[in-house]
């Protein structure tokens, strides 16, 4: 299938997309977008384990998983962790969009945007890890949505735009070091 030239752009070239969206460097935009995917996966994992917990009675337990104080603690903490990641990412989106509309990006802002997206993705994977572990043996099966979400969340963390070394690059920019800014 042929895609007309007017519907294509170079991810690393100039002037690919018109308007404010085109002012956001592609890697910064992609990082933020992929981080939202990770947050959605984590949100789904919490929903899945909550549903599971209301009906599952763990082996040697007298009540459902939802009645277990440790599970409730883990669920409450994971939910707070996920909401914190979402809040940071939404603040990053607002700041990034405002600059895309009105100004030019400083390297520090791009570094912080990439770091926020990377941290949010890592936080989302940790939330999924918690949900998966809380699901116990039930989560092991390929038929378990928690098993699929575990793989999906960790797949997002492996993307080049969200690798852990992003924090090293961001820290170098924030410390005023000379670095290649083409990957912000």
C-alpha positions, 0 to 999 in steps of 0.5 A: 500500500502506498502512503501519500507523501503528505501523510508522512513525516520523518520522526527525526526531521524538521517540520514533520507535523504542522502546529504545536504538536510538530514543535515537540521533539519526537522522542519527548513526544513518544516517551510521554505517549508510551508512558501513558500506555504503561499507566493504562496497563497498570490501571487495568492490572489493579482492576483485574487484581481487585476483581480477582480478590473479591472472589478468590479465597487463597489456599489455607485462608478463611476469607477472600483475598480482598479481606486480607490486610496485607493485600489491602495495604498493597492495593492502597499503596499501588493505587497511590503510586499509580496516581502519583505517576499519572499526576506527574505525567499530566503536569509534564503534558501541560508544561510541554504543550504550553511550551509547544504553543508559546515558545522554545524548549530548553534542554532542561525541560526536555530532560525533565519530560523524558525523565518523568515519562521514564519514571512513570513507566517504571512506576507503572511496571512496579504497580503491575508487579504488585498486582501480579504478585498479589494475584498469587498462583492464579496470575501464573496462567497464560489465561490470566490477564495479570500475566499478560499485563506483566509482560506488556508493562515490562515490554514498555520499559524496554523501549529505547525512549524509556530506558533507565539510562534516560535518568543519566542523560537528564541528570547530565543536562540538569548538572550543566554537562555537555551532552548530545541533546539530539536524544531529548 
